[in-house]
Amino acid sequence: MAEPQEKPLPPFVTHEVFNQPPPLENYNLFRTDRALAQAVEREGAAWAVDGLMAAGEEYGRAETIEWGLLANQNPPRLHTFDRFGRRRDEVEFHPSYHAMMELAVRHGLHAAPWGEPRAGAHVARAAGVIMAVQIEAGVQCPITMTYGVVPALRRQPDLAAELEPKLFSRRYDRRFRPVAEKHGMTMGMGMTEKQGGSDLRTNTTRAMPAGAGGPGAEYRIVGHKWFFSAPMCDAFLVLANAPGGLSCFYLPRFTPDGELNAIRIQRLKPKLGNWSNASSEVEFHGAYARLVGEEGRGIPNIIEMATYTRLDCALGTTGLMRQAVAQALHHAAHRSAFQRRLVDQPLMTNVLADLALEQEAATALVMRLARAFDRQGDEKETLFRRLMTPAVKFWICKRGPALGPEAMEVLGGAGYVEESMMPRLYRELPLNSIWEGSGNVMCLDVLRAMQREPAALEVFMAELRQSSGGDRRLDRAIDALESEFFNPTAIETRARRLVERMALLTQASLLLRHAPGVVADAFIASRLDASWSGAFGTLPSGLDLRAIVERAMPA
């Protein structure tokens, strides 16, 4: 009798994967960002479109996106001593971080407007920064500081002439050795101390002349810095108290004889986000430095640098917002629920359109500000830059952290896990509001600019009035804002409200003049309405929300 045959077990397949979006990769960050591409041409950098298109292609590659992920998963490590017990004070980065730095330097994001000056250079760079931070924002810190340091360094012409060839080089050199032996260099800055924060005049770090002292001369620095970002830069601008007062110094990692400078890295900061970038606490044990400019002029010198780094804070937040919106739109276009794609469901369409509006308005505002940095010899643009740089930084960097969680929510639980890019964006978004002066500092700087240069207000109002007659709602809001400037009652107390309105109305004016009508109408109908809560997904009825969503789609 034949033995019974065993029946084969069914395959262990519990389910097939469907109704999941493909990864957002291998797309061009520039070509698919219509608002950015149009702003580049409008603000004077049409010549840069081909280069930005190439950069957008590189940043959107799956390999580049993987670099950003790996750089965050493998944060920097501090090596204080070598195996023989000698001071080493070196920070080790993952190769992916260096790959991202190489890409940013090759595209000139660190210094191209200075090394290769031409009309629209700051606008072109601004677009590049907006793209770079979308993939990994940790590289922005050394890139931004290198960009910002040049105008401050030029207050000591002999030192600038010595360093600029290395600063302007498009060859990223990761080696830890003296600048003279390298193909290129990056620079950072050190201002913040434990006791003072933004109050720089409380700094206690001391600088003692090694000889007669004076501009360009050698000094020795003793003291500390509580926040010393990107400590593996080749050199830094730092503030210290010289005999003549608080002064600005050039502090290299190596002394002229090739020895490691006495910069003692105490620890790396355990931060909420920005994991791929090393932020540190340091002590100076008689570190070699050179005076930049005159003694006692440290704050004006370093503030020159901060003007440019504040621009980058707004650019960085704009880029993070763009990536958050792109991820949300991409997910909603490929995910279905209750027999309909998410993007086609009216309430979700409202949320997505509102997110897209916020991001496009941010892009228009920061790119207009970048144009003011390009026109250095134009008095009106200079006044606009002085007044609006802190205002733009304040507003954009406040709206970013509000947008991030809403975009994450579009993805549901999938947006809350680390395999998604959304948690990294979420952790990154608050940082630019803190860097280079918090919100209150920005608003007080706007008030100071208004008081010191009253003509700046005239320039600002002329900018807004370019949209006169285009929309009665905006015209009324501009009139109301102008009256607020002449009301001195408790102006410091209401500074945030005033600066918010300045930025918001500038966005509305720019969109009315340059964006599709449906975008401008939706922005004005929501943001200028007295009942606007700031929450997303509350756009009024009667608007073509689908057109707004399609314009922002990263496809």
MARMARSE-961071 format. One line per 10 residues: number of its first residue (from 1); their letters; for each residue y, z, x of C-alpha. Coordinates in steps of 0.1 Angstrom, whole numbers, plus 5000, padded with zeros to 4 digits. Example, Ala and Ser with C-alpha at 12.3 -4.5 7.8 and 13.67 -1.06 7.14 Angstrom:
MARMARSE-961071
1> as> 4955 5078 5123  4989 5071 5137 .
//
This chain:
MARMARSE-961071
1> maepqekplp> 5000 5000 5000  5033 4989 5015  5059 5016 5022  5090 5014 5001  5120 4999 5018  5151 5020 5022  5181 5006 5005  5210 5001 5029  5238 5026 5024  5271 5013 5011 .
11> pfvthevfnq> 5297 5008 5038  5319 5038 5044  5351 5022 5032  5372 5046 5012  5401 5023 5006  5420 4993 5020  5456 4996 5031  5480 4977 5009  5515 4982 4995  5528 4993 5029 .
21> ppplenynlf> 5557 4975 5047  5551 4958 5080  5569 4973 5109  5605 4963 5113  5603 4946 5147  5607 4912 5164  5639 4905 5146  5674 4899 5159  5697 4929 5155  5728 4908 5158 .
31> rtdralaqav> 5720 4877 5137  5707 4899 5108  5738 4921 5108  5762 4899 5090  5790 4924 5089  5788 4929 5127  5786 4892 5135  5816 4884 5114  5836 4913 5128  5830 4901 5164 .
41> eregaawavd> 5845 4867 5156  5873 4882 5135  5884 4907 5161  5887 4883 5190  5853 4880 5207  5839 4847 5193  5832 4837 5229  5806 4865 5232  5784 4854 5202  5757 4837 5223 .
51> glmaageeyg> 5754 4867 5247  5752 4891 5218  5727 4869 5200  5705 4871 5232  5710 4909 5233  5701 4912 5196  5669 4894 5203  5659 4916 5232  5668 4949 5213  5647 4938 5183 .
61> raetiewgll> 5615 4930 5202  5585 4952 5195  5583 4961 5232  5619 4973 5233  5614 4994 5201  5583 5009 5218  5604 5019 5248  5627 5039 5226  5598 5057 5210  5582 5065 5244 .
71> anqnpprlht> 5614 5077 5259  5617 5102 5231  5581 5113 5232  5584 5119 5270  5616 5138 5276  5631 5143 5311  5617 5170 5334  5638 5190 5359  5625 5195 5394  5646 5223 5409 .
81> fdrfgrrrde> 5627 5226 5442  5604 5204 5462  5570 5217 5474  5584 5231 5505  5609 5253 5487  5640 5232 5494  5665 5225 5466  5658 5192 5449  5678 5194 5417  5664 5161 5404 .
91> vefhpsyham> 5656 5150 5369  5626 5128 5363  5627 5103 5334  5599 5083 5317  5598 5046 5328  5608 5036 5292  5641 5054 5296  5648 5034 5328  5638 5002 5310  5664 5010 5283 .
101> melavrhglh> 5690 5018 5309  5683 4985 5328  5687 4966 5295  5721 4982 5287  5735 4977 5322  5723 4941 5324  5742 4934 5292  5773 4950 5306  5776 4979 5282  5785 5003 5310 .
111> aapwgeprag> 5815 4985 5324  5819 4948 5315  5854 4951 5300  5867 4965 5334  5846 4944 5358  5849 4911 5338  5881 4915 5318  5890 4890 5292  5904 4890 5257  5879 4905 5233 .
121> ahvaraagvi> 5858 4922 5260  5860 4957 5244  5851 4942 5210  5821 4924 5225  5809 4955 5243  5814 4975 5210  5789 4952 5193  5765 4956 5221  5767 4994 5219  5761 4993 5181 .
131> mavqieagvq> 5729 4974 5188  5716 4994 5218  5718 5029 5201  5697 5016 5172  5667 5015 5194  5674 5045 5216  5706 5065 5216  5697 5087 5245  5709 5061 5270  5744 5060 5254 .
141> cpitmtygvv> 5756 5091 5272  5755 5078 5308  5765 5043 5296  5795 5056 5277  5807 5080 5305  5805 5052 5330  5826 5030 5307  5851 5058 5301  5855 5069 5336  5872 5038 5350 .
151> palrrqpdla> 5907 5042 5336  5908 5079 5347  5894 5070 5382  5921 5044 5387  5946 5072 5389  5933 5075 5424  5935 5038 5435  5918 5042 5469  5888 5059 5453  5886 5034 5425 .
161> aelepklfsr> 5887 5005 5449  5858 5021 5468  5836 5027 5438  5843 4999 5414  5820 4973 5430  5791 4997 5424  5803 5007 5389  5807 4971 5378  5773 4960 5391  5749 4948 5364 .
171> rydrrfrpva> 5719 4959 5385  5707 4993 5373  5695 5013 5403  5674 5044 5393  5669 5056 5429  5681 5091 5438  5701 5084 5469  5737 5081 5481  5759 5056 5464  5764 5036 5496 .
181> ekhgmtmgmg> 5727 5028 5496  5725 5016 5460  5730 4984 5441  5749 5000 5413  5759 5034 5400  5766 5055 5369  5790 5083 5363  5793 5113 5341  5818 5141 5335  5818 5179 5334 .
191> mtekqggsdl> 5844 5198 5314  5828 5224 5291  5824 5260 5302  5808 5289 5284  5840 5308 5276  5861 5279 5264  5844 5249 5248  5872 5226 5237  5899 5250 5251  5898 5236 5286 .
201> rtnttrampa> 5927 5257 5298  5903 5287 5299  5881 5270 5325  5874 5293 5355  5858 5268 5379  5878 5268 5412  5886 5241 5437  5897 5250 5472  5912 5223 5495  5891 5217 5526 .
211> gaggpgaeyr> 5923 5208 5545  5958 5200 5535  5947 5190 5500  5965 5164 5478  5954 5132 5460  5922 5118 5473  5916 5148 5496  5884 5168 5500  5880 5200 5481  5852 5225 5476 .
221> ivghkwffsa> 5842 5234 5440  5828 5268 5430  5819 5276 5394  5798 5264 5365  5796 5239 5336  5778 5249 5304  5773 5213 5293  5767 5187 5320  5752 5157 5304  5732 5130 5322 .
231> pmcdaflvla> 5730 5151 5355  5712 5122 5373  5743 5101 5373  5755 5093 5408  5788 5111 5404  5810 5130 5379  5846 5137 5370  5850 5174 5366  5878 5198 5358  5885 5228 5382 .
241> napgglscfy> 5914 5250 5390  5932 5240 5422  5961 5259 5437  5984 5236 5416  5966 5241 5383  5938 5226 5364  5929 5193 5381  5904 5164 5380  5879 5159 5408  5854 5132 5418 .
251> lprftpdgel> 5821 5150 5424  5792 5129 5439  5755 5139 5439  5754 5134 5477  5780 5142 5503  5795 5116 5526  5769 5125 5554  5741 5118 5530  5731 5154 5522  5724 5166 5487 .
261> nairiqrlkp> 5757 5180 5472  5757 5217 5462  5752 5209 5425  5726 5234 5413  5710 5224 5380  5701 5257 5362  5682 5242 5333  5680 5213 5309  5693 5220 5274  5666 5223 5246 .
271> klgnwsnass> 5684 5202 5220  5680 5194 5184  5678 5157 5192  5689 5132 5219  5656 5141 5236  5655 5112 5261  5688 5121 5276  5690 5151 5300  5718 5176 5292  5721 5205 5316 .
281> evefhgayar> 5738 5237 5328  5750 5236 5364  5766 5257 5390  5787 5245 5420  5781 5264 5452  5809 5250 5473  5802 5214 5462  5820 5186 5479  5847 5168 5457  5878 5147 5460 .
291> lvgeegrgip> 5910 5152 5440  5918 5124 5415  5956 5121 5410  5979 5151 5414  5969 5188 5412  5977 5203 5378  5972 5169 5360  5935 5174 5352  5937 5174 5314  5958 5142 5311 .
301> niiematytr> 5935 5125 5336  5903 5135 5318  5918 5128 5283  5922 5092 5295  5885 5091 5298  5879 5109 5265  5898 5082 5246  5872 5057 5254  5842 5080 5250  5856 5089 5215 .
311> ldcalgttgl> 5855 5053 5206  5819 5052 5216  5811 5082 5195  5822 5062 5164  5803 5031 5177  5772 5052 5183  5772 5066 5148  5778 5032 5133  5748 5019 5151  5726 5047 5140 .
321> mrqavaqalh> 5738 5042 5104  5730 5005 5106  5694 5012 5118  5689 5039 5091  5701 5014 5064  5680 4986 5079  5649 5008 5078  5656 5018 5042  5662 4982 5030  5631 4969 5048 .
331> haahrsafqr> 5609 4995 5032  5623 4990 4997  5619 4953 5000  5581 4956 5007  5571 4987 4988  5563 4987 4951  5561 5015 4925  5554 5012 4888  5547 4975 4891  5581 4967 4906 .
341> rlvdqplmtn> 5594 4965 4942  5616 4995 4950  5645 4972 4958  5644 4957 4923  5646 4991 4905  5682 4997 4892  5687 5032 4904  5672 5024 4939  5693 4993 4940  5724 5015 4935 .
351> vladlaleqe> 5714 5038 4963  5707 5010 4987  5739 4991 4979  5759 5024 4984  5743 5029 5018  5750 4993 5027  5787 4997 5017  5791 5028 5039  5776 5011 5068  5796 4979 5064 .
361> aatalvmrla> 5828 4999 5060  5820 5018 5092  5814 4985 5111  5847 4971 5099  5866 5002 5110  5852 5007 5144  5854 4970 5153  5891 4970 5143  5896 5000 5165  5879 4982 5194 .
371> rafdrqgdek> 5903 4953 5191  5932 4978 5197  5915 4988 5230  5915 4951 5240  5952 4947 5235  5964 4971 5262  5998 4955 5266  6007 4954 5229  6028 4985 5220  6019 4985 5184 .
381> etlfrrlmtp> 5982 4983 5192  5986 5011 5217  6002 5033 5190  5974 5024 5165  5948 5033 5191  5964 5067 5198  5966 5076 5162  5934 5062 5149  5908 5069 5176  5905 5105 5166 .
391> avkfwickrg> 5907 5097 5129  5880 5071 5131  5858 5094 5152  5863 5121 5126  5854 5101 5095  5826 5079 5108  5809 5108 5125  5811 5128 5093  5797 5101 5071  5767 5094 5094 .
401> palgpeamev> 5749 5127 5089  5754 5123 5051  5739 5088 5051  5708 5097 5073  5689 5119 5049  5696 5096 5020  5682 5066 5039  5652 5087 5050  5645 5096 5013  5641 5059 5005 .
411> lggagyvees> 5609 5060 5026  5597 5092 5009  5572 5113 5029  5566 5084 5053  5602 5087 5065  5597 5124 5073  5570 5120 5099  5576 5114 5136  5558 5080 5136  5588 5067 5116 .
421> mmprlyrelp> 5621 5061 5134  5639 5081 5107  5635 5116 5120  5649 5105 5154  5679 5090 5137  5683 5121 5116  5684 5144 5146  5707 5121 5165  5734 5116 5138  5752 5150 5140 .
431> lnsiwegsgn> 5757 5147 5178  5786 5123 5179  5806 5145 5156  5803 5173 5182  5806 5152 5214  5841 5147 5228  5857 5171 5203  5845 5183 5169  5860 5174 5136  5888 5200 5137 .
441> vmcldvlram> 5898 5189 5172  5900 5153 5160  5922 5161 5130  5946 5182 5151  5948 5154 5176  5959 5130 5148  5986 5155 5138  5998 5157 5174  5999 5119 5177  6020 5118 5145 .
451> qrepaalevf> 6044 5144 5158  6048 5130 5193  6050 5093 5184  6064 5089 5149  6064 5051 5153  6026 5053 5152  6028 5061 5115  6049 5030 5109  6023 5009 5127  5995 5025 5107 .
461> maelrqssgg> 6013 5019 5073  6019 4983 5083  5982 4979 5090  5974 4992 5055  6001 4971 5038  5985 4939 5050  5963 4941 5019  5993 4947 4995  5989 4930 4962  5951 4925 4967 .
471> drrldraida> 5941 4954 4945  5963 4977 4924  5940 5006 4929  5943 5004 4967  5981 4998 4965  5985 5031 4945  5963 5050 4969  5984 5037 4999  6016 5048 4982  6001 5083 4975 .
481> leseffnpta> 5990 5086 5012  6024 5077 5025  6040 5105 5004  6015 5130 5019  6029 5123 5054  6063 5136 5044  6050 5168 5028  6050 5194 5056  6035 5221 5035  6004 5236 5051 .
491> ietrarrlve> 5998 5202 5069  5974 5218 5094  5953 5234 5066  5949 5200 5048  5945 5179 5080  5909 5170 5072  5919 5157 5038  5948 5137 5053  5927 5122 5081  5899 5113 5057 .
501> rmalltqasl> 5923 5094 5035  5937 5076 5065  5903 5064 5076  5891 5056 5040  5921 5035 5031  5919 5016 5064  5883 5008 5055  5893 4997 5020  5921 4975 5034  5899 4959 5060 .
511> llrhapgvva> 5871 4951 5034  5896 4937 5009  5910 4913 5035  5877 4903 5053  5845 4912 5033  5831 4894 5003  5848 4903 4971  5818 4921 4957  5817 4945 4987  5854 4953 4987 .
521> dafiasrlda> 5854 4958 4949  5825 4982 4950  5840 5002 4979  5873 5006 4962  5858 5013 4928  5838 5041 4942  5856 5056 4972  5891 5056 4957  5881 5070 4923  5892 5106 4919 .
531> swsgafgtlp> 5857 5115 4907  5839 5102 4938  5816 5130 4950  5806 5114 4983  5769 5113 4971  5751 5080 4975  5737 5060 4945  5767 5067 4922  5783 5033 4922  5798 5024 4888 .
541> sgldlraive> 5783 4999 4865  5795 4963 4864  5791 4956 4901  5768 4930 4917  5747 4955 4936  5720 4931 4944  5744 4909 4963  5755 4938 4984  5719 4947 4992  5710 4911 5001 .
551> rampa> 5740 4909 5025  5728 4940 5044  5691 4931 5045  5677 4929 5081  5657 4897 5074 .
//
